[in-house]
Amino acid sequence: MIKKNSGETWKQMQFAGYKNLRKKYAVSNLGRVASYSDDILADGKLLAGSTTSGYHTLNLHIDGSNGTIYIHREMAKLFCNKKSPKHKYVIHLNHKKADNHYKNLQWANDDEMNSHQQMSPNKIAFKKRQANKTKGLKLGLSQVKSIKDTIHNPKRKLTFKQIAAKFGVSEMTIYRIKSGENWSSV
């Protein structure tokens, strides 16, 4: 038996293979998940599920599938409007993967999803740590300055491949230094 919270609405999940299962599964607009036989409030049981890469999931044995159901995706299917078929990703507006309240979820296209990820506090903290990293690097500050001077020298005779060989790094590293993807602060 499940106690209904104020303003809570339950909807049955309809994922691939759901009709072949013994129980029915539902999510509420508040992000709760339950299994039941006939009536969600009368014979339902709240489920904790699992966590996969920070996301709440249910692992069900469904024929022809790995059986992992991502709760936030099911919530968005049932409670959030999809603007267009290009909106195929579900983002958490507050960047908290465990917060599956329907107001925290939104459908996004590729560009919206990528820009949202870049604004994540975890991503920003990671970039800051990487910028201040000094151990385990193949190149030092003086070497990067030398590479940048060589790249931007109009009389340069070395190819990127030769520059990479000279400093013992990959050619891609040289391209990334040139574009500013790596060592942009130098």
N, C-alpha and C positions, 0 to 999 in steps of 0.2 A: 504494500500500500504506500502510495506517495502522497505527501502533503503538498497541496498546490500553494505556491506563493502568490502574493497579490500581483495582478497584472500578467501572470504567466500563461502562455499559450503553448500547447503541445501539438506537434505535427509528426506524423509517421514518416520515417525515412524510406525512400524508394530507390535504392541503389541496385546495381546489377546483381541478380540472383536473390533478392530479398524475399521473393515468394516461396523459395525452396527451404527457408529456415523454419524451425519449429516455433520460434518466438518472433514477435514483431519488435521493431526498434523505433524509438521516437526521440526527438530533441525538442527542447523548449526554447522560446525566444530569449531566455536568460542564460542559455548555454549548457543546461543540464541534459544528461542522456539517460535513457531508461529502456529496459526491455519489459515486455508484457505479453499476455496471451489474448485477453479480450478487451479489457478496459484499463487504460494507463493509470488512472487514479485508484482503481479497486485492486488490481493484482500486479501493478507495476513494481519494478525494482530499479532503484538508481544504480548506475554503473560508473565506476571510476575510470575504466578503460586503461590505456597505456599512454606513454609519451614517446613520440618518435621525432627526433630533432627539435624538441621543444613544443611540438604540436600535440594536442589531445587526439588520440586515435582509438578505434575499436578494432580488435583483431578477431574476425569472424571466419569460419570455415565455409567458404563459398566456392562451389565448383567453377573451374575456369578462371580463377582470380587469386591474387595473393591474399585477399581477405582483409587488407588494411583499409579502414574507412576513416578518412580525416574529418573530424567533427566540424571544423570551421567551414569546410567546403559544403558539407550537408546543410549546415545552418544557413549559409549564403543561398543555396539552392531554394530553400524553403521560405526564408524571411527577407531576402534582399533583392532588389530589382536589378536586373542585368541590362545595361544600356544597349549593348550590341553583342553580336557573336564574337567580336574581337576581344571582349572583356572575358578572358578565360582564367584569370588569376584572382584569388581572394586574398586581400591584405587586411592586416590588423591595424586599424588607424592609430592606436596608442603603442604600437610595436611590441605588445605583450602577446606572445603566441598562445598563452594559456587563457586569455580573456576572450571567450567566445560569445559574449553578449552580442545580440544582433546589431546593436547600434555601433559596435566596434568593428564590424566587418563591412567590407565594400568590394565589389567586383572591380577589377582593373585590367587595362590592356598592358602590353609589353612596356611601353614607355612609362606609364603611371606606376607600374610595379617596380621598375628599375629606379626611378627617381625616389620612390617611397623608401626603398631599401637603402639608398645612399643617405637618407636623413635619419636612419635608425641610430639611436644612442650607442648601441653596440658597435656598429660600423664606424661611427665617428671616433669612438674610443680606440678601436683597432687601428685606424689610420694614424691617430696621434701616437700610439705605441710604436708603430712601424717607423714613423718619421724620427723618433728619438732613439731608435735601435742602433746600437754600436757593435754588439757582439755577433759573430757568425756571418759577417758580411764579406763577400769576396773582394769588394772594392773599398778603398778608403776615400776620405774627402779630397785629398790632394790628387788621387788618381781620377776621380770623377771630374774635377776641375780641368785636369789635363785632357781627358776625353772630350769634354765640352769645347775646350779651346781648339782641339784638333778638328772636331766636327764642323765648327763654325768658321774655320780658317778658309778664306777664299782660295788660297794657294795649296790647299790640301791635295796630296797625291795618294794617300792611303785610302783604300776602300773600307767600307764598314767591316767587312770580313777580316781585313788585315788589322784594323784597330782592335777588333775582338780578340784576335790571336795574340796580339801584342800584350793585352792586359789579362789574358787567360779567362775570358768570359764568352758567352754566346753572342752571336750576331744580333739576336733578338734583344739582348740586354742593351746593346748600343742603340738600337732603334728606340727602345723604351726610354733611355736617357735623353735622346734627341727630342722625343715627343713630350717629355716632361712627366710621363707616367711613373718613371723611377727617378729618384733624386731631383725632384722639382724644386726643392728648397736650396739647391746649390747653384 
